[in-house]
Amino acid sequence: MSEIPVRVAVIVGSVREGRFGPVVANWLAGVADAHGGFEADVVDLAESELPLAMPAFGAAPTATVAAEVAKVAPRLEAADAFVVVTPEYNHSYPASLKNVIDWHRPEWRAKPVAFVSYGGISGGLRAVEHLRAVFAELHAVTIRESVSFHGAHTRFGDDGLPNDDAAGVAAKAMLDQLGWWARSLTEARAARPYPG
Ligand SMILES: Cc1cc2nc3c(=O)[nH]c(=O)nc-3n(C[C@H](O)[C@H](O)[C@H](O)COP(=O)(O)O)c2cc1C
């Protein structure tokens, strides 16, 4: 009997004009679909206009802001798992990612988060280490294996695929673990309320 697919939200963290992020995210979404057992939803933060300014504690957002929240929140809520695709900006991750993380809370709780990073010399690894600390605060489980591209612009061909096999091997290892955690945590959340 085939298992119900894991719904994975692939979050495109960069919103910069001329960004490289969609190349990496679309590749990963394709790998997840081909891996089997996943149903990928690419959540592109450039399509969202969540403001930086949040409402006061206890206050409802304005109708305009609520409409922006409604574009993203249900997709994060529906996800069993996340892959955050992040570049490295000044030894960390972009502000657009911190904003979407902070605007949401139960959407992350007791769910697994994997990372695909890219950048210059570092391959985005410092961005990932910072994200791990943030997601721990939100009761999310971060996946040990990750995929990273240093010199990302030179690592993909015009077909949008990496030039070598190493990334695909790393992505498979990451997705194997992400799928295990997603299924395990989905069952656990259904069996008993998470105490957090
Ligand atoms: C503001 C800014 C800061 C950056 N800082 C770093 C850095 O600290 N380390 C690094 O390896 N690359 C750094 N880079 C290079 C980016 O990681 C690289 O250009 C990446 O492709 C950017 O992602 P994007 O094209 O999706 O925006 C920086 C780029 C920008 C725009």
The ligand as an SDF file (V2000), in Angstrom:
LIG
                    3D

 31 33  0  0  0  0  0  0  0  0999 V2000
   23.6270   41.8060    0.6080 C   0  0  0  0  0  0  0  0  0  0  0  0
   24.4320   40.5910    0.2220 C   0  0  0  0  0  0  0  0  0  0  0  0
   25.3240   40.0450    1.1070 C   0  0  0  0  0  0  0  0  0  0  0  0
   26.0540   38.9000    0.7810 C   0  0  0  0  0  0  0  0  0  0  0  0
   26.8520   38.3330    1.7190 N   0  0  0  0  0  0  0  0  0  0  0  0
   27.4340   37.1360    1.4600 C   0  0  0  0  0  0  0  0  0  0  0  0
   28.1700   36.4600    2.4830 C   0  0  0  0  0  0  0  0  0  0  0  0
   28.2760   36.9190    3.5870 O   0  0  0  0  0  0  0  0  0  0  0  0
   28.7280   35.2760    2.1830 N   0  0  0  0  0  0  0  0  0  0  0  0
   28.6150   34.7090    0.9290 C   0  0  0  0  0  0  0  0  0  0  0  0
   29.1560   33.6240    0.7280 O   0  0  0  0  0  0  0  0  0  0  0  0
   27.9250   35.3320   -0.0510 N   0  0  0  0  0  0  0  0  0  0  0  0
   27.3260   36.5190    0.1840 C   0  0  0  0  0  0  0  0  0  0  0  0
   26.5960   37.1500   -0.7980 N   0  0  0  0  0  0  0  0  0  0  0  0
   26.4760   36.4840   -2.1050 C   0  0  0  0  0  0  0  0  0  0  0  0
   25.1190   35.7840   -2.2090 C   0  0  0  0  0  0  0  0  0  0  0  0
   24.9800   34.7460   -1.2750 O   0  0  0  0  0  0  0  0  0  0  0  0
   24.9050   35.2390   -3.6140 C   0  0  0  0  0  0  0  0  0  0  0  0
   25.0520   36.2870   -4.5300 O   0  0  0  0  0  0  0  0  0  0  0  0
   23.5300   34.6200   -3.7710 C   0  0  0  0  0  0  0  0  0  0  0  0
   23.3440   34.2050   -5.0860 O   0  0  0  0  0  0  0  0  0  0  0  0
   22.4360   35.5970   -3.4050 C   0  0  0  0  0  0  0  0  0  0  0  0
   21.1900   34.9700   -3.4980 O   0  0  0  0  0  0  0  0  0  0  0  0
   20.0490   35.5870   -4.4180 P   0  0  0  0  0  0  0  0  0  0  0  0
   20.6690   35.7900   -5.7880 O   0  0  0  0  0  0  0  0  0  0  0  0
   18.9680   34.5340   -4.4490 O   0  0  0  0  0  0  0  0  0  0  0  0
   19.6300   36.8500   -3.7770 O   0  0  0  0  0  0  0  0  0  0  0  0
   25.9020   38.3140   -0.5060 C   0  0  0  0  0  0  0  0  0  0  0  0
   25.0040   38.8920   -1.4130 C   0  0  0  0  0  0  0  0  0  0  0  0
   24.2830   40.0080   -1.0600 C   0  0  0  0  0  0  0  0  0  0  0  0
   23.2830   40.5910   -2.0430 C   0  0  0  0  0  0  0  0  0  0  0  0
  1  2  1  0
  2  3  1  0
  2 30  2  0
  3  4  2  0
  4  5  1  0
  4 28  1  0
  5  6  2  0
  6  7  1  0
  6 13  1  0
  7  8  2  0
  7  9  1  0
  9 10  1  0
 10 11  2  0
 10 12  1  0
 12 13  2  0
 13 14  1  0
 14 15  1  0
 14 28  1  0
 15 16  1  0
 16 17  1  0
 16 18  1  0
 18 19  1  0
 18 20  1  0
 20 21  1  0
 20 22  1  0
 22 23  1  0
 23 24  1  0
 24 25  2  0
 24 26  1  0
 24 27  1  0
 28 29  2  0
 29 30  1  0
 30 31  1  0
M  END
$$$$
